[in-house]
Amino acid sequence: MNLPRFSMGIGDRFAYQGKAQLAAFLQAKKLGVEVAPVWNKSNREHLIVHSEPASVRQEADAAVKALDWKGQYFVDADHIGVKTVDRFIVPSDFFTLDVADFIGKPAADADIKAFVSNYSRYGGSVKIPGVSAALDVSTERIQAIARKYLFAAQEAGRIYRHVEAAKGKGNFVTEVSVDETDQTQTPLELFFILAAIADQNVPIQTIAPKFTGRFNKGVDYVGDVRQFAREFSDDLAIIAHAIKEFGLPGNLKLSVHSGSDKFSIYGIIRAAIQKTGAGLHVKTAGTTWLEELIGLACAGGEGLQIARDVYRQAVDRFDELCGPYASVIDIDRTRLPSTDEVSRWTGRQYTDALRHDPTNASYNPHVRQLLHVGYKVAAQMGDRYIHALEQFEPTIAQNVTCNTFERHLKPIFIG
């Protein structure tokens, strides 16, 4: 099972927007660019909304059938490990192996020694086509990288073999994620991480490294865009070289996580993949849930009241909701409007604050980030929220499709 050149992960907290999301991919295809949709949902999200992984497969299959999608599509077991993967094995055909928690845990001394011995042949100044600077490789550096990342690569191997034993070799796509950590991987580190993964015989098709800057949920990139451009270009070159050096799959490509709404770097990404011919996988996370809120607010009446109630409860439960996402949000509580003020907002005022439009003076990234992590509130509304999704489906769908196509697919893959 091979992932095509371009693919995009689409989150959908409540599994009601599959058709609206897929409609955006059809728009891209009509313009000559085919991007494979990958429906993704993490174990944490399933636990919060009390859903099962099978529901994601059902949503994807139903959308594909309803819209007569002829291209490839996938269902991603997002950010799983050995302890959480089993419930995803049957419905999923894409597995994001998250080994960030194992970074920094040392492998066995004998394994580290063997790794250093095997790759000491790269010692010296290594020039890789497309990398902005030569890599200064020494035995000490290889050893330091092995101590930091070898155990994580071995864990990826353990998870992969567990899935392979159940699904069979070649029957799924494998991604390795090392992005949920505090430190950016250098080109040299990425090179040897890929070597370690190759040693585990993991047929990795996407790799999600940690880039410099903040990739906060649902808002734009925060950081030096020129530095990101160098890192992204270097990583593309490292991957191309590692494919040849280590016998990794020829379609191995970068995966950009927390890709939602990173408008300031989308042009950089598009230019790099056009220049090099490289592939790309982007995960858009849960902004579809925010488009549901926008659609409800636009609908007025009970829809708007639900949107207001979600905000009120999110403010009241700030610490509970934000705690698990503390590393990927930056919210200034003093910039959040009071619940009394929001209770008087019109639908237009609500959507102006929430919709990611930096040209709108009323746009509030603090409101947006809070509501992004506030989907637990809607989940606990139960039938009230679900009935609203059904009642106001046309308005919501319009916003979901527009967001997926105009703000993501188009700037990243089309231009």
C-alpha positions in Angstrom: 0.0 0.0 0.0 1.7 3.2 -1.2 0.8 6.7 -0.2 0.7 9.0 -3.3 2.9 12.1 -3.7 0.4 14.5 -2.0 -1.8 13.6 1.0 -3.5 15.6 3.7 -4.8 14.5 7.1 -8.2 15.8 8.0 -9.5 15.6 11.5 -13.2 15.5 12.3 -14.0 15.3 16.0 -17.6 14.2 15.6 -17.4 12.4 12.3 -20.2 14.4 10.6 -18.2 16.4 8.0 -16.7 13.7 5.9 -18.6 14.6 2.7 -18.0 18.3 3.2 -14.3 17.7 3.6 -14.1 15.4 0.6 -15.9 18.0 -1.5 -12.8 20.2 -1.1 -10.5 17.4 -2.5 -12.8 17.1 -5.5 -12.4 20.8 -6.1 -8.6 20.4 -6.0 -8.8 17.4 -8.4 -10.9 19.5 -10.9 -8.0 21.9 -10.9 -5.6 19.1 -11.8 -4.1 18.4 -8.4 -5.0 15.1 -6.7 -4.4 15.0 -3.0 -5.3 11.8 -1.0 -7.5 12.5 2.0 -6.4 10.8 5.2 -9.0 10.8 7.9 -7.2 10.9 11.3 -8.3 10.8 14.9 -6.1 10.1 17.9 -6.8 7.9 20.8 -7.2 10.9 23.1 -9.8 12.4 20.9 -11.8 9.1 20.8 -11.7 9.0 24.6 -12.9 12.6 24.9 -15.8 12.3 22.5 -16.5 8.6 23.4 -16.1 7.3 19.9 -14.5 4.2 18.4 -11.9 4.0 15.7 -14.3 2.1 13.5 -16.5 5.3 13.2 -13.7 7.0 11.3 -13.6 4.2 8.7 -17.4 4.3 8.4 -17.3 8.1 7.9 -14.6 7.9 5.3 -16.2 5.0 3.3 -19.6 6.7 3.4 -18.2 10.0 2.1 -16.2 8.3 -0.7 -19.3 6.4 -1.8 -21.6 9.4 -1.6 -19.3 11.6 -3.7 -18.0 8.9 -6.0 -14.4 9.6 -5.1 -12.2 7.5 -7.4 -8.8 8.3 -5.8 -6.9 6.8 -2.9 -7.9 7.6 0.6 -6.8 6.4 4.1 -7.8 6.1 7.7 -5.0 7.1 10.1 -4.5 5.7 13.6 -3.1 9.0 14.8 -0.3 9.2 17.4 -0.5 5.6 18.6 1.8 3.5 20.6 2.0 -0.1 21.7 -0.5 0.5 24.5 -3.1 2.2 22.3 -2.8 0.6 18.8 -4.9 -2.5 19.1 -8.3 -0.8 18.9 -7.1 0.9 15.6 -5.8 -2.2 13.8 -8.9 -3.4 12.0 -10.3 0.0 10.7 -7.1 1.7 10.0 -4.7 1.5 7.0 -2.3 4.3 8.0 -0.5 4.3 11.3 1.3 7.3 12.9 3.8 5.8 15.2 4.4 8.4 17.9 7.7 7.7 19.6 8.4 11.2 21.0 8.1 10.0 24.6 11.0 7.7 24.0 13.4 10.4 22.8 16.3 10.7 25.2 15.8 7.3 26.8 19.1 5.4 26.1 19.1 2.2 24.2 21.3 -0.7 25.4 25.0 0.1 25.4 25.7 -2.7 23.0 23.1 -1.4 20.5 24.6 2.1 20.7 28.1 0.8 20.2 27.0 -1.2 17.2 25.2 1.8 15.7 28.2 4.0 16.0 30.5 1.4 14.6 28.2 0.8 11.6 27.8 4.5 10.7 31.3 5.7 11.5 31.9 5.5 7.8 30.1 8.8 7.5 32.8 10.5 9.6 34.1 13.9 8.4 32.5 16.7 6.4 29.6 15.2 4.6 28.1 17.2 1.7 24.5 16.3 0.7 23.0 17.8 -2.4 20.4 20.4 -1.4 21.5 20.8 2.2 22.5 24.4 3.0 25.7 23.4 4.8 28.0 20.4 5.0 27.3 18.0 7.9 30.2 17.8 10.4 30.1 14.2 11.4 32.2 12.7 14.2 32.1 9.5 16.2 31.1 11.6 19.2 28.2 13.2 17.4 26.9 9.8 16.1 27.1 8.5 19.6 25.2 11.4 21.0 22.5 11.0 18.4 22.2 7.3 19.1 21.9 7.9 22.8 19.1 10.4 22.1 17.1 8.7 19.3 18.1 5.0 18.9 15.7 3.8 21.5 12.8 5.8 20.0 13.6 4.2 16.6 13.6 0.8 18.2 10.2 1.6 19.7 9.0 2.4 16.3 10.1 -1.0 15.2 8.3 -2.7 18.0 5.0 -0.9 17.2 5.4 -1.5 13.5 6.0 -5.3 13.9 3.0 -5.5 16.2 0.8 -3.9 13.5 2.4 -6.0 10.7 1.7 -9.2 12.6 -2.0 -8.4 12.6 -2.5 -6.7 9.2 0.2 -8.3 7.1 3.2 -6.8 5.4 2.4 -4.1 2.8 -1.2 -3.7 3.9 -0.8 -0.3 5.5 1.1 3.0 5.5 3.6 3.8 8.2 4.5 7.2 9.5 7.0 7.9 12.3 6.4 11.0 14.4 9.2 12.6 16.4 7.6 16.1 16.4 6.0 16.3 19.9 9.2 17.2 21.7 10.8 20.4 22.8 13.9 20.3 20.6 14.1 20.6 16.8 16.0 17.9 15.0 18.9 19.1 13.0 19.6 17.8 9.4 22.3 15.6 10.9 20.0 14.1 13.5 17.3 13.5 10.9 19.8 11.6 8.7 20.7 9.2 11.5 17.2 8.9 12.8 16.2 7.6 9.3 19.2 5.3 9.4 18.0 3.9 12.7 14.5 3.4 11.4 15.9 1.7 8.3 17.8 -0.7 10.6 14.5 -1.6 12.2 13.2 -2.6 8.7 10.3 -0.2 9.1 9.0 0.7 5.6 8.4 4.3 6.6 6.5 6.4 4.0 6.3 9.7 6.0 8.4 11.2 8.8 7.2 14.0 11.0 10.1 15.9 12.5 10.1 18.9 14.9 10.6 22.2 13.2 11.8 25.4 14.7 9.0 27.8 15.8 5.6 27.3 17.4 2.9 25.2 15.7 0.0 26.2 17.9 -3.4 24.7 17.4 -5.5 26.4 14.8 -3.5 29.6 14.4 -0.6 30.8 12.2 3.0 29.8 12.5 5.0 31.7 15.1 8.7 31.9 14.4 11.4 32.9 11.8 9.9 32.0 8.5 13.4 32.2 6.8 14.8 29.7 9.3 11.8 27.4 8.7 12.4 27.6 4.9 16.0 26.5 5.4 15.0 23.7 7.7 12.3 22.5 5.4 14.5 22.5 2.4 17.3 20.8 4.2 15.0 18.1 5.5 13.7 17.4 1.9 17.3 16.9 0.8 18.1 14.7 3.7 15.1 12.5 3.0 16.1 12.2 -0.7 19.6 11.2 0.3 18.5 8.8 3.0 16.3 6.9 0.5 19.4 6.1 -1.5 21.7 5.5 1.3 19.5 3.3 3.5 17.1 1.7 1.0 14.1 3.4 2.4 10.8 3.5 0.4 11.2 5.8 -2.6 8.0 7.7 -1.7 9.2 8.7 1.7 8.2 12.3 2.4 7.9 14.9 5.1 4.9 15.1 7.2 4.0 18.5 8.7 1.9 18.2 11.9 -0.3 20.9 13.4 -0.5 22.1 9.8 -3.8 23.9 10.5 -3.8 27.5 9.4 0.0 27.9 9.1 -0.6 30.5 6.4 2.7 32.2 6.6 4.7 29.1 5.7 2.3 27.5 3.2 3.9 29.4 0.3 7.4 28.3 1.4 6.2 24.7 1.5 4.6 24.8 -1.9 7.7 26.4 -3.5 10.0 23.8 -2.0 8.0 20.8 -3.2 7.5 22.3 -6.6 11.2 23.0 -6.9 12.3 19.5 -5.8 9.5 17.4 -7.0 9.2 16.0 -3.4 6.0 14.7 -1.9 4.2 16.1 1.2 1.8 15.0 3.9 0.1 17.7 6.0 -2.2 17.1 9.0 -4.8 19.8 9.5 -5.9 18.6 13.0 -9.2 19.7 14.3 -10.1 23.0 12.6 -13.1 21.3 11.1 -14.6 21.4 14.6 -14.2 25.2 14.6 -15.9 25.4 11.2 -18.8 23.6 12.9 -19.0 26.3 15.5 -18.8 29.0 12.8 -21.6 27.3 10.9 -23.7 27.1 14.0 -23.1 30.7 14.8 -24.0 31.7 11.2 -27.2 29.8 11.4 -28.5 31.8 14.3 -31.1 30.7 16.8 -30.3 27.5 18.6 -27.1 27.2 16.6 -25.8 30.5 17.8 -26.9 29.7 21.4 -24.9 26.4 21.3 -21.8 28.3 20.1 -22.2 30.8 22.9 -22.7 28.1 25.5 -19.6 26.2 24.3 -17.5 29.4 24.8 -19.0 30.0 28.2 -18.2 26.5 29.5 -14.7 26.6 27.9 -13.9 29.7 29.8 -15.2 28.2 33.0 -13.2 25.1 32.4 -10.1 26.7 31.1 -7.5 24.8 33.1 -9.1 21.4 32.5 -9.4 21.9 28.7 -6.1 23.7 28.1 -3.9 21.5 30.3 -3.4 18.6 27.9 -2.6 21.0 25.1 -0.3 23.4 27.0 2.7 22.8 24.7 0.7 23.7 21.6 -1.4 26.7 22.6 -0.5 30.2 23.7 -3.6 31.9 25.2 -3.5 35.2 27.0 -6.6 35.0 29.3 -6.7 38.8 29.5 -7.5 38.8 25.8 -10.5 36.6 26.1 -13.9 38.4 26.1 -16.1 37.9 29.1 -18.9 35.3 28.9 -21.4 38.0 29.4 -20.1 39.9 26.4 -20.2 36.8 24.2 -23.7 35.9 25.3 -24.8 39.2 23.6 -22.8 38.5 20.4 -24.5 38.2 17.1 -23.6 35.4 14.8 -21.5 37.8 12.8 -19.6 38.9 15.9 -19.0 35.3 16.9 -17.7 34.3 13.5 -15.6 37.4 13.1 -13.8 36.6 16.3 -13.4 32.9 15.6 -12.7 32.6 11.8 -9.0 32.8 11.0 -8.9 35.9 9.0 -6.0 38.1 10.0 -7.3 41.0 8.0 -10.4 41.2 10.2 -9.8 43.5 13.1 -12.2 41.4 15.2 -10.3 38.1 14.8 -9.2 36.8 18.2 -6.5 34.1 18.1 -7.0 33.6 21.9 -10.7 32.8 21.4 -9.8 30.5 18.5 -7.2 28.5 20.5 -9.5 28.1 23.5 -12.4 26.9 21.4 -10.1 24.6 19.4 -9.3 22.6 22.6 -12.9 23.0 23.9 -14.5 20.3 21.8 -15.0 18.2 25.0 -17.7 20.7 26.0 -19.6 20.0 22.8 -19.1 16.2 23.3 -20.7 16.5 26.7 -23.7 18.3 25.2 -24.7 15.0 23.7 -27.8 14.9 21.5 -28.2 18.7 21.7 -25.0 19.2 19.8 -25.5 16.3 17.4 -29.0 17.4 16.5 -27.7 20.9 15.7 -25.1 19.4 13.4 -27.9 17.6 11.5 -30.3 20.6 11.6 -27.8 23.1 10.3 -25.8 20.8 8.1 -25.9 22.9 4.9 -24.5 26.0 6.5 -21.8 24.0 8.4 -20.8 22.0 5.3 -20.3 25.2 3.3 -17.9 26.5 5.9 -16.1 23.1 6.2 -15.5 22.8 2.4 -14.4 26.4 2.0 -11.9 26.1 4.9 -10.4 22.8 3.7 -10.0 24.0 0.1 -9.4 27.7 0.2 -7.3 27.9 3.4 -5.4 24.5 3.1 -5.5 22.6 -0.1 -5.2 25.6 -2.4 -2.3 27.5 -0.8 -0.3 24.4 -0.1 -0.8 22.3 -3.3 -2.2 24.6 -5.9 -1.3 28.2 -5.4 
